[in-house]
């Protein structure tokens, strides 16, 4: 079982869990770990952003995401929204 970094969990703002060049997935909560494992298992070239707290929006990371990626996926519970 992976060790939990509690200090990182309570930090404000969003964070890149990993960076890729093709697509970006924005998620939060327990889905982040599942997505991180899925991306690694399938060796996908995509970024994963932990939105931690949906609000306040992290405008700096959102600006970076929208200017970098052509395809953005946002998880909402067990569903995806393609932006």
N, C-alpha and C positions, 0 to 999 in steps of 0.2 A: 504494500500500500504506500502511495506517495506521501511524503511529508508535507504538511500544510504550512504555508508561510502566512501566518496570521497578520503580520505587519503589512504585507502587500495587500491582503484582503480588505483591510480597513482604510487604505489610502484613498484620498479623494480622486476623482477623475477616472477616465477610461485609460486602458493600456493595451498596447499590442502584445499579444501572447506570442505571436510569431508573425513574420513578414514574408509575404510572397509577392509575385508580380502579376498574377492573372486576375484573381478575384479577391473579394474581401467579405468575410462573414463577421457580422456584429451580433454578439450574444451576451447573455448575462446569467447569473445563477449557476446551478449545477450543469446546465447544458454546455458551459464553456469547457469543462474537463472532458466531457463526452466528445465534443467536436474536436478538441485538441488531439485526442486519441484516434479519432476517425481520420483526420487529416494526415496524421503520421502513418497510420496503417496503410492508407492508400497512396501515400507519398504525393499528396496534392500540392500544387504550387499556388497556395492562396494564403492570404493574411487572415488572422483571427484576432478580433478585438473584444476584450472583456469590457462591456459597458458598465459593469459593477452596479452603478445606480443609474437608472435611466435619466433621472433628473438630478442635478442640472445636466443638460447636454454638454458634452465636451466639444466646444466649437472648434478648438484647435485640431483635434483628431478628426472630426467630421470634415473640416476643410481639406485636410490631407487626404482622407479617404476619397472624397468626391473629385479631387484633382488628380488622383493617382489611378483609380480603378475604373474599368468600364462596366464591371458587373459587381453589384453589392447585394449580399443576402443578409436579411435581418431575421433572427429567430424571435418568435413570439410563442413561448411555451414550446409545444412539440411541432409547431408549424414554421414555415419559412415564408418570408415576403421578399420577392425579387424587386429591387429598386433599379 
